[in-house]
């Protein structure tokens, strides 16, 4: 059975929480001028981290990829969020530490190592995310639907990190102008 989409509630918006945006702030108002974009961003986050994708990539694997991608970019606030989510789902602390500080080769699970290597490639040098990089995933036992889900996840994380960085810069400018 497919999960029901939840109605967008600005009060629950992850990006707003991470950046510290509240109604009445200029940056908040600019971001919510096109509410459907904020709603789509939150909806994408909820869909990509729902249990509905567990058949292809487990929630723990997706959260480890998210933590690793946010560490590489770096996005401290988002990394903290994904680390907390990993703790909340009961992920082994050693796995969290490896995603937070280690390298893909530190993972003894070839599937997780391949996912993190692919994440590194797309984050640090997207041009190298070619056929060779893609073929390493099925070689590690990752199905085609999982490769698609992983690619979508990494693309979303790249967008999310840049959105947070841009909004933080706007908010800092707003606060500086008020000072």
TORVEX-82208 format. One record per residue: residue in one letter; x, y, z of N, C-alpha, C in turn. Coordinates in steps of 0.05 Angstrom, whole numbers, plus 5000, padded with zeros to 4 digits. Layout:
# TORVEX-82208
AXYZXYZXYZ;...
This chain:
# TORVEX-82208
X501749765000500050005000501850255000;X501250444983502750684981502150875005;X504251015014503851205036502251445026;X500551545043499051785037500952025040;X500752215021502352455023501152625045;X502852745061501852915082501553195072;X499653345083499253615076501553785086;X502353975070504654145077503754335100;X505454345120505054525143507754685146;X507554945141510055105143511355075170;X509855035191510955005218512754765220;X512454565203514054315204516254315183;X516754535169518654545147521454515157;X522854305148525554245156527554465149;X527454575125529354785117528955025134;X526455105139525955335157527155295184;X526755045195527854985222530854995222;X532154875201535054865200536255155198;X534955325182536055595178535155785200;X532955705214531955885236530156095225;X528556035204526756225193524056215206;X522956455210520256475222518656685207;X515956655207514256855195514957135205;X514857325187515557605194518357675186;X520057485182522857535173522757565142;X524257755132524357805103525057545088;X527157405098528057165084525856945084;X524456925106522156735108520056805087;X519357065086517257155068518057105039;X520657155032521557105005521356814998;X522256645017522156355012519356255008;X517456365022514656275021512956425002;X514156604986512656744966511356544946;X512856344940511756124924511655874941;X509555864957509155654977509355374965;X508555344940508655084928511554984925;X513455154922516255074921517154974948;X516555124970517255034997515854765002;X513254744994511754494999512954264983;X513854314959515054094943517754014954;X519254204965521854134977521353955002;X519554035019518853875043517753605035;X515953605015514753355005516853164994;X518853274980521053104970522652984993;X523253155012524653055036523152825049;X520552865054518952665067518752405050;X518552435024518352195007521052045006;X523252195004525852065002526751925028;X525552015050526251895076523951755089;X522051655072519851505082520551205080;X519051045094519450755093518550635067;X517150785051516150685025518450605007;X520750715010523050644993524750415005;X523950315028525550115041526149865024;X524449805005524949564988527449594971;X528149844964530449894947532949964963;X532650154981534850244998533550295025;X534750175046533550205072533750495082;X532050565100532050835112534850895124;X535950695138538550735150540650795128;X540650645106542550695085542150975073;X539751065069539251335058540151545078;X539751505103540651695123543651705125;X544951475122547951475122549051625097;X547751585074548551725050548152025055;X545952105067545352385072547452505091;X548052365112550052475131552752505117;X553552305101556052315087556152545067;X553952575051553852795031554053065045;X552553095067552653355081555353405094;X556753205102559453235112561353325090;X561053215067562853285044562453565034;X559953665036559353925022560754165035;X561254225059559954135083557454295090;X555554165103553154295114552754195142;X553954335161553954245189551154205200;X549354395194546654375206545154135195;X545354095169544053855157545353595166;X547953595168549353355178548353295206;X548153495223547053445250544253335249;X542653435232539853335229539853035221;X541452965201541452685192542852505213;X544852605227546052445249543852385270;X542352585277540252545298538052355288;X537452365262535452175251536551895252;X539151865246540451595248540251485277;X540851655296540651575324537851495331;X535851645321533051595327532051335316;X533251245293532350995281534050755292;X535850815311537450605323539750505307;X540850675290543250595275545550555293;X547250355287549650305302551450545302;X552450625326554150865329556650845312;X557750605308560150575292559650645263;X557250575253556650645225556250945222;X554951065242554651355241557351495241;X559151395258561851515260563351485234;X563051255220564451215195563351405174;X560751435173559551625153560251915160;X560651965185561152235195564152315192;X565852115194568752185194570452015175;X569451795166571051605151570851625121;X571651425108571651405079569951165071;X569051165046567350935037568750665041;X571350645037572750395041572850295070;X572050465089571950385117569650195122;X567650195105565350025108565949745098;X565449545115565949265107563749165089;X561449295090559249225073559649345045;X560149175024560749284998558549454986;X556049394993553749554983553949834994;X554449865020554550135032557050285023;X559250145020561650265010561250374982;X559850224965559350304937557450544937;X555450544954553550774955555051034963;X556751004983558151244992560251334972;X561551144958563451224937562051374915;X559651274907558051414887557251684896;X556451704922555751964933558152154932;X560452064940562852234939563352324910;X563152144891563652224863561752444854;X559152404860557152604851557452874866;X558252864891558453104906561053254899;X563253114896565853244892566553284863;X565753114845566453134817564353004800;X562053144798559753024784560252934755;X562153054742562752964714563652674714;X564852584736565852314738563552114744;X561152214748558852034753557851914727;X559651784713559151674687558351374688;X558451244665557650964663559350794682;X561850844683563650684701562750704730;X562250954739561350994766558650864771;X556850874752554250744755554450444756;X556150324739556450034738557749924763;X559150084779560249984804557949914824;X555650044821553449994840552249714836;X551449634812550349364809552549154815;X555049214810557149024817557348974847;X556349174863556249144892553549034902;X551948944883549348814891547049014893;X547349254882545249454884543449434859;X540849394862539049364840538649624824;X537649604800537149834784535250034797;X532949934809531250134823532750274846;X534550124860536050254882538050454871;X539150404848541050594835539550854829;X537150824818535451054811534751214837;X533851064857533151194883535551334895;X537851214894540351334905541051584890;X540851574863541451814847539552034853;X537051974856535052184863535652294890;X536352134909537052224936539452414936;X541552334922543952504921543252774907;X541652764886540953014873539353194892;X537453074907535853234926537653344948;X539553194958541353284979542953524969;X543853514944545453724933543653984932;X541253954924539354184924538854284952;X538354104970537754174998540054325011;X542454235007544854365018545154645007;X544754674981545054934968542855124977;X540455024980538155184989538755285017;X539555115035540155195062542455405063;X544555355047546755555046545855825036;X544255825015543256075004541456225024;X539656075037537856205056539356305081;X541456155089543056255112544456515104;X545456535080546756775071544757005070;X542356955060540257165059539457255087;X539157065105538457125133540657295146;X543157215141545457365153545457655143;X544857685117544757955105542458115117;X540257985121537958115133538558205162;X539858035177540658095205542758315205;X544558315187546658525185545358795179;X543458795161542159045154540559165177;X539558985195538059085218539959185240;X542459095240544359165262545359455259;
